[in-house]
């Protein structure tokens, strides 16, 4: 069995729900679905800002695991309004424009909190 390392963000939801911000298994890092919540608990009112913040949180989790955005091979993006595709593309492209991981964007009817517009997960290989 592959050894696992659990990465935490310190979120109150991690022990309650029973998940980790990220899990390192072998040379692969799986980052959980991440919404753009600020440290003070606030959430930006627009898709672009939420996506940027979610990507910052993902970057921090990867750093704790000894990796970086350059190691990401896959992202999945869940959005509540696909007509805001340009905002998502801009935020994702600013980070991954040269890295170009495999990516999926899916419109969903709602995320866990009505104020969330986007949730992003990532897989990295080191």
N, C-alpha and C positions, 0 to 999 in steps of 0.2 A: 504494500500500500504506500502511496506517495505521502510524504510528510506534508502537513498543512501548517501555514502560519496565518493567523487571523489579524487583520488590520482594523483598528477601531478609529472612529472619528470623535468618540466621546458622546455621541448623540444619545439622548435618553431613550430613543426608540430601539436602539440595537439590542439591549438585554430584554426589553419588553417583548419585541417581536421575535427575537432569537436569530439575529443575522449579524453579519460583519460588514463594514463599509467595503472591505475587499478581502479576498482570500488568495493566498499564494499557495499553489499546488504544483510542486516541481518547478518548472521554468515558466509557468503560466500564472498570470494575475487576473482574477475576475473581480471587477468593480461593480458593486450593486447599483441598481437604479438610483440615480442621484438627481435631486431637485435643487434649484438655486436658492437655498435658504441662507440668509446672512447669519453671522455669528450671534447677532442679537435677536434672531428669530424672525426678522422681517423678510418680506419677499417683494422683489421688484414688480412693478405693475405691467411690465412688457416682456414679450417672448425673448428678445435678444438679450436683455440683461439677465433674465433667469437662466438662459442657456450658458452665458459667459460664466456666471457664478457656479453653475453645476460643473462646468469644465474645470474651474479652479479647484473645486472640492475633489474632483477625480484626480487632478494633478497632484494634490497633496497626499491622497491615498497611495498613488503610485510611488511618490517620493519615499513614503514610509516603507514601502516594499522594496526599495532599491532600484526603482525604474523611473521612467519619465514618459511624457507624451509621445516621444519618438518611438517608444516600444509598443504602442497601441496598434493592434492588427484588426480590431473590430469595434465598432460602436453601434448601439441601437438607440434610436431616439423616438420617444413617444410624445406626441403633441396633441393638444386639445383642439387646435385649429390649423389645419394644413395650409390654409390660405396665407399663413404667416411663414411660408417656406423660406422666403428671402431672408428673414431675420435669423432663422435657424442656420441657413447656408452661410450667412456672414459670420456668425459666432463660431460654427464648426470649422469653416474655412480658414479663419484667422489662426487657429491652432494647428489644423491638420492639412492645410493647403499643399504642403510639400510631402507630408507623411502618407497621406491618402489611404487610410485604412478602409476595409470593407465596411459599409454602412447601410443601415436600414432605417427608414423613417416611417412611422406608423401613426395614423390619426386614431385617437381613442376618444370615447365620449366624455371621460373625466379621469383625473388622477385622484390620489387619496385625499387631497385637500382641494377644495374648489378654487383656491387662489393659484394653484400650481398649473402652469401652462405647458411645461416641458419636463421630461425626465429622461436622463441619459445614463446608459450603462456602457462599460468598456471592457475589453479583454486585451491584455498585453502579454507579450512573450519576451523573456529576458534570457 
